[in-house]
Amino acid sequence: MKSNIYLASSTSKVIDSLMSEIGSSKLTMAIITTATEPVKDKSYYEADKQAIDAQKNLQTFEYTLTDKSKQRLTQDLTDVDIIYVVGGNVFYLLQQAQKSGFAAIVHKHVTAGKIYIGQSAGSIIAGPNIWPARRSDMVDKAPDIQGYEGFGIVNFITLPHWGEPKKRELYFKERLPNVFNEDYIYVPLTDNQYISFSGSGYRIVDVSPKVL
């Protein structure tokens, strides 16, 4: 079965391989930028956006869930081929998804066989729960969040940026104590990997430079 869910840590590093798997037909992509809104350093998104813009078969537009109704989301996103959810603050992202009814839109989109791509926070939120992958410095940006249930379009929780030196302290102090448990399936994902998921399961694609 062909995959229609792709989860990454760093889109800029895997987009060429990912898009070659999706195919070369002309596609429309809605870039959900909501998770970037409370983040000061958006350089990661700028790099990913540049890599996406280089894909000749993609027609893209940026879109936020903030202050949108479910009716408006349905109107604006029904005809897009790819919903791409950018990384950033996953708690703020989930809060705005809850307020707007975005999860239902994602489920309908994926059920119709259309494509979902997540990057970092967008990968975490695709799973059953975001709490195990939490960052304490992000929680206060989502004071109105109602629980931590993710979209549930995959049955595992992605742990992005695995092995990234800048994330070492985050993982050892916060995430690893939370995920050393049997409550969920956890999938560590480096910046040079992405998950390709279909109804029959998932596989990890590694685009790291080959060592001779």
N, C-alpha and C positions, 0 to 999 in steps of 0.2 A: 504494500500500500504506500502511495506517495505521501511524503510528509507535508504537513501544512502548518506546523508549529516549529519555530526555530528560536532557540534561546542562546544568547551570547553574553560574554563579559564585556568585550570591546568590539563593537561593530566594525570599526575601521580596519581591524586586523583580519577579519574573517569574511567581509562582505563579498569579495570576489568569488570565493569558494561557495558561499551560501547562495549567491544569485545564480551561479552556474548550475547549482542543483535545482533551483526553482524553475529556471528556463529563461528563454530570451524574448518571450512575447512582451508587448508593451503593457505595463502594469501601473496602476495608480496606487500611491502609498500615502496614507495619512500618518504624519509623524506626531505622536502624542507627546508633547513637551512638558506636561504638567509637573513631572518629578523634578525638573530643573528649576522651577520657580523659586523655591526657598534656598537654592544653592548659590553661593557667591562665585565660586570658580567653575565656570561652564566650559572650560577648555576641552574637556573630554567630549562634550556634545559637539563642539565646533569641529573637532577632528572627525567624528563620526559623520556629521552632516556633510563635510567636504568629500568623504569617501562615498557617501550615498549619492551626492550630486554627480559624481563621476560615472555612475551607472547609467548608460545611455537608454536603457529600456524602462527607466523609472520616471514617472511624473509625480512629483511630491508636493505636499503642502503641509505646513505646520498647524497644529491644532491643540487647544487646551480643553480640559474637562472642566476647569474652574468656571463657576457660574453658568454652567450649561444644564438644561433639563434633559431628561431621557428622550422626550419628543424631539428636541433639537438635535441630540446625538443621532437618533434614528434618521432624521432628515439629512444630516451632513455626512454620515458614514456608511449608509446602506450600500452605496454603489462602489466603494473603494475595494480594491483587490487585496491590499496589504494594510493591516493595522500594525504600526511599528511603535512600541512603547519604550521611550527613552529612559535611561537611568537617572539617578539623583536620589531624592529623599523618598524612600518607599512608603513611609508612614503618611506623608503628605499626599502622595499619589493614591494610596488606598482610601484616605479620607475623601478626596475629591471624586474618586470612583464611586464610593458609597453614596455621596450626595447626588451624583448625576445619574446613577443607574448604569454605569458603564459596563459592569460585569455581565449583565444580561445582553448587552450589545456584542461583547466579545464572544460569549457562548453562541449566539445566533450566527455570528460571522464564521466561527470555526466549524460549527455544525454544517454550514452551507458549503464547506470545503475550501473556504478562502484562507488566506495566510495571516498568521500572527507571528510577529518577530518581537522578541523582548531583548533589551540590553540592560544588564545589571539589575537595577530595581524592577525593570520591566520583565526580567526573567524570574526574579524572586516572586513577584506578585502573581505569576501564572500558576503557581503551585497552590497547595491546599491551605497554607498559613504562612504569614510573613514574620511572626514573632520570633521563631528560632534564629532568624538571620538579622536580628535587630542591631541597631546602633544607638546607644544612649543619647548621642548628640543630635539625633534626628527626631526623637519622640516628641519633644516639646513643640515641634512645628505642626503637629496634627492634634490640637486639643479637642477636636470634635469627632475623632475617630470612634467608630462603633464596632469594636471587636477587631480581630486580626485575620479573619478568613480571607484567603486570596481568591483568585478567579477559579481555581480548581480545574483548569483545562489540561493540566498534567498531574500525575499522581506522586510527584516528588518535589522537593525543595532544592532549588539551585543555589549553590554557594559560589558566587562570582568572584573573580580576581584571585583565585586560589594560587598561592605561591608568589603573589606580587609583594615585593618587600615593603611597600608603603602600607599594605594592609595587614602586615604581620601582627602588630599590636592589637588591632581590632579583632583579629581571629583568636589570638591566644587569651586575651582578656575578656572578650564578650561572647563571640560566636561558638567557639569550640566547647566551652562548658554547657552551652545550650543544646548543641546538636549531638553530643555524646549520649545518645538516647535511642530507644527503639520505637519512638512514637511516629516517625516519618521516614521516608527514604530520602537520603541526602546525596546530592551529586555535585562534588567539587568541580569547578570549571575554570581553567586558566584563561588568560586573555587571548591565547592563540587557539582556543577551542570553541566549538559551538555544539549545541544539542539539536539533533534532527529528530523530531517526534511525530509519530503517526499512531493510529489506533492499535497497531500491532506491537508498539514498543518504541524505544528510543536508541539512538546510537550517538556516540561522541565523535565528531570530526575534528582532527588536529591539523592545523595548517602551519605548525612550527617549521622553520627552515630545516631541511634534512642535513644531518651531519654525515659526511662521507668517511 
